[in-house]
Amino acid sequence: MVPLCSRCGGGGTRDQPRTCTLVEGGPCEACKESAAIYHQIIQLEEEITKLKEKRRVLATTINENHDPFIHKLPSEVGSHIFHLCLPPIELPSFDPESQIWCPLKKPGWETPLTLGAVCRKWRQLAWATPNLWVAPLVDIKPVTPSPLVESLPGLLRKWLDRSGLLPLTIFFGHTGFLKGFTSNLLANQIEMETLKDTTELVIELINHYWGRLENLYLDLEADLFECIAGSMEPNKITTLVLRVRNGSRIPQFITQSKPSPKYLTLFSFPPTSIDIGWDNVTHAALGRVNCKDIIKVLQRAPALEYCHISNLDGRWDESSIDSDTVTFHPRLRSLTSGFHIENVLDVINVPSLEKWTHTDYTTPERHCYAMISLINRSNCILKVLNLGDGSLSV
């Protein structure tokens, strides 16, 4: 039996076998066989790569055979069909049963990615259809995986680039930086820095595209609102939703280019802390604000027609409302109210009020007197009065 050299054991099947030389000057039989197997593996891997590429090409043909509809239509028609697959961008609802305080619950926002994952031609068509990419959703949390956090700004930039020059709707939510970091101090510190860097880049993109914004939904920790700077470009913001996740401090929303929305939603956000054009506001939804804030909105928004008040903060200072001064609002047509509203009802006059929904199921005696007093003072002609679960047509 031919003895093995001292290096024969190093060949194995990993990577390229090492050169084996016996005393006679040639490789041992085991090394020869190992080298032959290695070359076979290389050839098979190359063949597998070719087969995979061929299969990818065949997959496109298979998709064409199984879906002759989209592929045979003109691209303009296919793009329109793709656009019809998107869920509608819903403006804040003023129905008392609606969830107006959940702007980031936007089902179907990932539809463009789903369409692009079907096949190569669908992907090319989806990537070239700007109106599929006008409503990105960004929700940043400390528990978001680091790879996703790092890639998020680049993905958002590509998403917005595909939108062409169309008006944009942006949903941006952020829970803050500290929640969720409980152990492994060094690793958490690195992750937090990554989270902060990503947050800054996302806000830079929002500021960069400010001039194209049509609907802006911000569901953020209080500190982050001050980072939304806007720009000096003309803005077209129609819908503005500001919701504070952490109410430990008073937020500020002051931009260089002051928006003039038609639809305004404020949740835990005092109207005195925002700098907007109030003349265009026709719909206002207010949550977790105090009575003084409601009066401020009525005073500042002369065109207001629909006002939805929910989750009213009962911790208000009674002395902050001047009971001797009545706020006259001639255009308010629809009002939704609830708990702790009686002090507001005592100091407003709304002659155009046609629909009133009051959802305080306890309806204490003081509320009844305040409601009757408002109707008499305003001399309004109500068409619909909803009390609790019931409905009265007047």
C-alpha positions in Angstrom: 0.0 0.0 0.0 1.4 3.4 -1.0 2.0 5.5 2.2 0.3 8.9 2.4 2.4 12.1 2.7 2.1 14.3 5.8 -0.1 16.8 3.8 -2.7 14.4 2.5 -5.0 15.0 5.4 -5.3 18.7 4.5 -7.0 18.2 1.2 -10.6 17.3 2.2 -13.5 18.6 0.3 -13.4 22.2 1.4 -12.4 24.7 -1.2 -9.4 23.9 -3.5 -7.5 20.8 -2.3 -3.9 21.4 -1.4 -1.1 20.0 -3.6 0.0 16.6 -2.5 3.5 15.3 -3.3 4.8 11.9 -2.3 8.4 10.8 -2.4 7.9 9.6 -6.0 6.7 13.2 -6.9 3.0 12.6 -7.5 -0.2 13.0 -5.5 -1.7 10.1 -3.5 -4.8 8.3 -4.7 -7.0 9.9 -2.1 -5.9 13.4 -3.1 -6.5 12.6 -6.8 -10.0 11.4 -6.1 -10.7 14.4 -3.8 -9.5 16.8 -6.5 -11.7 15.1 -9.1 -14.7 15.4 -6.8 -13.9 19.1 -6.2 -13.9 19.9 -9.9 -17.2 18.0 -10.4 -18.7 20.2 -7.6 -17.5 23.3 -9.4 -19.0 22.1 -12.7 -22.3 21.2 -11.0 -22.5 24.6 -9.2 -21.9 26.4 -12.6 -24.6 24.2 -14.1 -27.0 24.9 -11.2 -26.4 28.7 -11.7 -27.2 28.4 -15.4 -30.4 26.3 -14.6 -31.5 28.9 -12.1 -31.1 31.7 -14.6 -32.9 29.7 -17.2 -35.7 29.0 -14.7 -36.0 32.8 -14.0 -36.4 33.4 -17.7 -39.0 30.7 -18.0 -40.8 32.1 -15.0 -41.4 35.3 -16.9 -42.8 33.3 -19.8 -45.0 31.3 -17.5 -46.3 34.5 -15.9 -47.1 35.8 -19.4 -48.9 32.6 -20.3 -50.9 32.5 -17.1 -51.6 36.2 -17.1 -52.2 37.4 -20.7 -54.4 40.2 -19.4 -52.0 42.8 -18.0 -49.1 41.9 -20.3 -51.2 42.4 -23.4 -52.7 45.7 -22.4 -51.1 49.1 -23.2 -48.9 50.2 -20.3 -51.1 53.2 -19.6 -54.1 50.9 -19.1 -52.1 48.5 -16.9 -50.9 51.4 -14.8 -54.4 52.6 -14.3 -55.5 49.1 -13.2 -52.6 49.0 -10.7 -53.7 52.4 -9.4 -57.2 51.0 -8.9 -55.7 48.3 -6.6 -54.7 51.0 -4.1 -56.9 51.6 -1.1 -58.4 55.1 -1.1 -56.5 57.7 1.0 -59.1 58.5 3.6 -59.4 62.0 4.9 -60.0 62.3 8.7 -63.6 61.2 9.3 -66.0 63.3 11.3 -68.4 60.5 12.1 -68.6 60.0 15.9 -68.0 56.3 15.6 -64.9 56.6 13.5 -61.3 56.1 14.6 -60.0 59.5 13.7 -57.1 59.3 16.0 -55.3 56.4 14.3 -53.8 58.0 11.2 -51.2 55.2 10.8 -53.8 52.5 10.4 -53.6 52.6 6.7 -54.3 49.1 5.3 -52.9 48.4 1.9 -50.0 50.9 1.9 -47.7 48.1 0.8 -49.7 47.3 -2.3 -47.1 48.7 -4.8 -44.5 46.3 -3.4 -47.0 43.4 -3.6 -47.7 44.2 -7.3 -44.0 44.5 -8.1 -43.3 41.1 -6.6 -45.5 39.2 -9.0 -43.1 39.1 -12.0 -40.5 41.2 -13.8 -42.9 42.9 -16.2 -45.3 43.7 -13.3 -42.4 45.1 -11.4 -41.2 47.3 -14.3 -44.8 48.5 -14.8 -45.3 49.2 -11.0 -41.9 51.0 -10.7 -42.9 53.2 -13.7 -46.4 54.1 -12.3 -45.9 57.3 -10.2 -49.3 57.3 -8.6 -48.6 54.0 -6.8 -45.8 55.7 -4.7 -47.5 58.9 -3.5 -48.5 57.6 0.0 -45.6 56.1 2.0 -46.0 55.0 5.6 -43.1 55.3 8.0 -43.5 54.0 11.6 -40.2 54.0 13.6 -40.0 52.1 16.9 -37.1 51.2 19.1 -38.0 47.5 18.5 -37.7 47.9 14.7 -34.9 45.5 13.5 -31.6 47.3 12.9 -31.2 46.3 9.2 -34.6 47.8 8.5 -33.8 51.0 10.4 -30.5 51.4 8.5 -32.1 50.8 5.1 -35.2 52.9 5.8 -34.0 56.3 4.5 -32.8 54.8 1.3 -36.0 52.9 0.7 -38.1 56.0 1.5 -36.0 58.1 -1.0 -36.5 55.5 -3.7 -40.2 55.3 -3.0 -40.6 59.1 -3.2 -38.4 59.3 -6.3 -40.8 56.9 -8.1 -43.7 59.3 -7.4 -42.6 61.7 -10.1 -44.0 65.2 -9.4 -47.4 64.1 -8.0 -48.8 65.5 -4.7 -47.8 63.4 -1.7 -49.4 61.9 1.3 -47.0 61.0 4.1 -47.8 59.0 7.2 -45.0 59.3 9.8 -45.1 57.7 13.2 -42.4 57.6 15.9 -42.7 56.2 19.5 -39.5 57.9 20.7 -36.0 56.6 21.4 -35.9 55.2 25.0 -38.8 52.7 25.1 -37.6 49.2 24.5 -34.0 49.5 25.4 -33.7 47.6 28.6 -30.5 45.6 28.5 -27.0 45.4 26.9 -26.0 49.0 27.4 -23.3 49.2 24.6 -25.4 47.4 22.0 -28.5 49.5 22.9 -26.4 52.7 22.6 -25.3 51.8 19.1 -28.9 50.9 18.1 -30.1 54.2 19.6 -27.6 56.2 17.6 -28.7 54.3 14.4 -32.3 55.1 15.3 -31.6 58.8 15.8 -29.6 59.0 12.5 -32.5 57.3 10.6 -35.0 59.6 12.2 -33.0 62.7 11.2 -32.7 61.4 7.6 -36.5 60.7 7.4 -37.3 64.2 8.7 -34.9 65.7 6.1 -36.8 63.9 3.3 -40.1 65.2 4.6 -38.7 68.7 4.7 -37.2 68.2 1.2 -40.6 67.2 -0.3 -42.5 69.7 1.7 -43.6 71.6 -1.4 -45.4 68.5 -2.8 -47.2 67.5 0.4 -51.0 67.3 0.1 -51.8 65.3 3.2 -49.5 65.0 6.3 -50.1 62.7 9.2 -47.7 63.1 12.1 -48.0 60.7 15.1 -44.9 61.6 17.0 -43.3 62.1 20.4 -43.6 65.7 21.4 -39.9 66.6 20.8 -39.9 65.5 17.2 -42.5 68.0 16.0 -40.0 70.8 16.4 -37.7 69.1 13.8 -40.3 69.4 11.0 -39.1 72.7 9.5 -40.9 72.7 6.2 -39.5 75.1 3.6 -40.0 78.3 1.9 -41.5 76.5 -1.1 -45.3 76.9 -1.7 -47.1 74.1 0.0 -50.4 72.4 -0.9 -51.2 70.8 2.4 -54.9 70.0 2.5 -55.0 67.6 5.4 -52.9 68.1 8.6 -53.1 65.5 11.4 -51.0 66.2 14.5 -51.1 63.5 17.2 -48.7 63.6 20.2 -47.8 60.1 21.5 -45.9 61.4 24.6 -47.7 64.2 26.3 -45.1 64.9 28.9 -44.3 68.3 27.4 -46.1 70.8 25.2 -45.2 70.2 21.5 -44.5 72.9 18.9 -45.3 72.8 15.2 -43.9 75.9 13.6 -42.7 75.6 10.0 -41.0 78.1 7.6 -43.8 77.7 5.1 -47.0 78.0 7.0 -49.6 75.4 5.8 -53.2 76.4 5.4 -55.1 73.1 5.7 -58.8 72.5 5.0 -58.9 69.4 7.3 -57.2 69.8 10.7 -56.9 67.1 13.4 -55.3 67.9 16.7 -54.9 65.2 19.4 -53.2 66.2 22.7 -52.0 69.2 20.7 -52.9 72.7 21.8 -54.0 75.0 18.9 -51.8 77.7 20.4 -48.7 75.6 19.7 -49.2 75.5 15.9 -48.5 78.1 13.3 -50.9 77.6 10.4 -53.2 79.6 8.2 -56.6 79.2 9.9 -58.8 80.8 7.2 -59.1 77.7 5.1 -60.0 75.3 7.9 -63.5 73.9 7.3 -63.2 70.6 9.2 -61.6 70.3 12.7 -61.3 67.2 14.9 -60.1 67.8 18.4 -59.1 65.2 21.0 -57.7 65.4 24.5 -57.8 69.1 24.5 -59.4 71.4 27.1 -62.3 73.8 26.8 -60.1 76.8 26.3 -58.5 75.1 23.2 -61.9 74.5 21.7 -62.8 78.2 22.1 -59.5 79.1 20.5 -60.2 77.0 17.4 -63.7 78.5 17.0 -62.2 82.0 17.2 -59.3 81.4 14.8 -61.2 79.4 12.1 -63.9 81.6 10.7 -64.7 79.1 7.9 -65.2 76.2 10.2 -68.3 74.1 9.3 -67.7 70.7 11.0 -66.2 70.3 14.4 -65.7 66.9 16.1 -64.7 66.9 19.8 -63.8 63.7 21.6 -61.9 62.6 24.7 -62.1 66.1 26.1 -59.6 66.7 28.8 -61.6 67.3 32.0 -58.6 68.8 33.8 -59.3 72.3 32.7 -59.1 75.5 34.6 -62.6 77.0 35.0 -61.2 80.4 35.4 -59.5 80.2 31.9 -62.9 80.6 30.2 -64.5 84.0 30.2 -68.2 83.2 30.9 -69.2 86.8 30.1 -67.9 86.7 26.5 -69.8 84.7 24.0 -67.9 83.4 20.9 -70.1 83.9 17.8 -69.4 81.5 15.0 -71.9 82.0 12.1 -70.8 79.1 9.8 -70.6 76.0 12.1 -73.1 73.5 10.7 -72.2 70.2 12.4 -71.0 69.6 16.0 -70.0 66.4 17.7 -69.5 66.7 21.5 -69.2 64.6 24.6 -68.0 64.7 28.2 -67.1 67.9 30.0 -68.4 70.1 27.2 -71.0 72.1 29.1 -68.7 75.1 29.8 -68.0 75.4 26.1 -71.8 75.3 25.3 -72.4 78.1 27.7 -70.1 80.6 25.8 -70.7 79.9 22.1 -73.3 81.0 19.6 -73.8 78.9 16.5 -76.8 80.1 14.4 -76.1 77.8 11.4 -75.9 74.6 13.5 -78.0 71.9 11.6 -76.6 68.6 13.0 -75.6 67.9 16.6 -74.3 64.6 18.0 -73.8 64.4 21.7 -72.2 61.1 23.0 -72.2 61.6 26.7 -74.3 58.7 27.8 -74.7 59.9 31.3 -76.1 63.3 30.1 -76.2 65.0 33.5 -78.8 67.6 34.2 -76.2 70.4 33.7 -75.6 69.2 30.2 -79.2 69.3 29.3 -79.6 72.9 30.5 -76.4 73.8 28.6 -77.7 72.2 25.4 -81.1 73.9 25.6 -79.4 77.2 26.4 -77.2 76.9 23.3 -80.1 76.2 21.0 -82.1 79.1 22.4 -79.2 81.5 22.3 -78.2 80.5 18.8 -81.8 80.5 17.5 -80.6 77.7 15.2 -82.8 75.2 13.3 -81.5 71.7 14.0 -82.3 69.1 11.4 -80.7 66.1 13.2 -80.0 65.7 16.9 -78.2 62.5 18.0 -78.1 61.7 21.7 -76.2 58.6 22.8 -77.2 55.6 20.7 -80.5 57.1 19.7 -81.3 59.6 16.9 -83.9 62.3 16.8 -84.8 64.0 13.6 -85.9 67.5 14.3 
